Amino acid sequence: MEWNCTLTEDRLSDYLDGTLSGEEAAAFEAHAATCAKCAKLVADVRGLVTQMQKLEPLAAPPMLVTRIVNATIGPQKQSAGWKNVLAWRPAVLQPRFALGLVTVAATILILMYTAGFTPTRWKHADLSPATVLRTANRQAHLTFAKSAKFVNDLRVVYEIQTRLQPETQPQSAPAVPQQNPSPANPQDRSQASPHPGHSQSRTGVMLASLM
Amino acid sequence: MEPDAQLVQDCLRGDGPSWEELVRRNARRVFNLCYRFTGNATDADDLSQEVFLRIYKTLPSYKASSGAFPTWLTSVTRNLLVDHYRRTRRDRLTDSIDDENAPQLEEKPSAGRSPDKIAEAGELSAQIQEGLAQLSPELREAVILRDLQGLEYAEIQAVLQVPEGTVKSRINRGRIELAKILGDMGLRPN
């Protein structure tokens, strides 16, 4: 059977739908096997049709049904409110929105705990503005006092360290190698340099007493 | 009896929830048809609403014996889309004549990238949409009905009111032209 490029174009969808006769299909394939242009056309259209048929339909706008119903038979009372809320659910459940909501919730929780509100110990009276103000004020003062104490403690520690350093360094550093350049066992080593360890342990005791 | 036909009968008896169910079942199909034809989500939204308003008014004229409800719904949608196309085409022509600096008359919807297209789920879907916008309305509607809406040839024939040979020819030419347009855009779907 004679076949050419024009016939290939004209009967392409019939071939893809499988409605060509056996003889026609064989002639179609024989021509496409020898004609690069037709082979490319068949491959492109076949791929396009496959992709289009696999495309997921787009979702209708969330409020479309509600607007149509309202415009035709008027607002429906039964559970319309819940349906409106649920209509937004697919949009809200998208990762970008869900991540945003989680971040906001975490920020609110952190701020609440910092301000002294613990949901597990909530009472009705805690929600009155005066209590909220008082609690926030108290929490702010407590946080400030703790921070001030921490800074003061650090200052004391550094002051002690600064005072200890001039005593320990001149004695320990040059003296040890002269008295015992190569200690034979660990006991000798501990006896040979008592001062640095001693000064560290003193600092540690002081730190512990401050905490 | 098909489920939609039963709902239609309930609607004709004045049952509100049945109408709501009928709308809910078919809104996505109508919206997709409108969106694929116009390429604009806002227009598709407005047109979908208009389709159901017309369906609501003309529901008593629907006869289950003369065809399935989805085919009738598609037919009404297609008629509205054609009206919309003619209206917007006339507007575009008028705008172009008014504007002396217009380089040429725009016969087809813009193929440019709109926010709607960027927001669309897949890049392939957006590219196919761009390609469809460059097809003539006759070829575009035939390809959409066959390959995106999944209608059979006989159903498309009923919707378009043209002979089966014309339906097949339009689908075939539409597919080939679309494949060439997408090839020119550097896309080769496999």
Interface residues (C-beta under 8 A of the other chain):
Chain A: E9 D10 L12 S13 D14 L41 A43 D44 V45 G47 L48 V49 T50 Q51 M52 Q53 L55 E56 P57 L58 A59 A60 P61 L64 V65 R67 I68 V69 A71 T72 I73 Q76 Q78
Chain B: G16 P17 W19 E20 V23 R24 A27 R28 R29 F31 N32 Y35 A41 D45 S48 Q49 F52 L53 Y56 E120 A121 G122 L124 S125 I128 V143 D147 L148 G150 K168 I171 N172 R175 I176 L178 A179 K180 L182 G183 R188 P189 N190
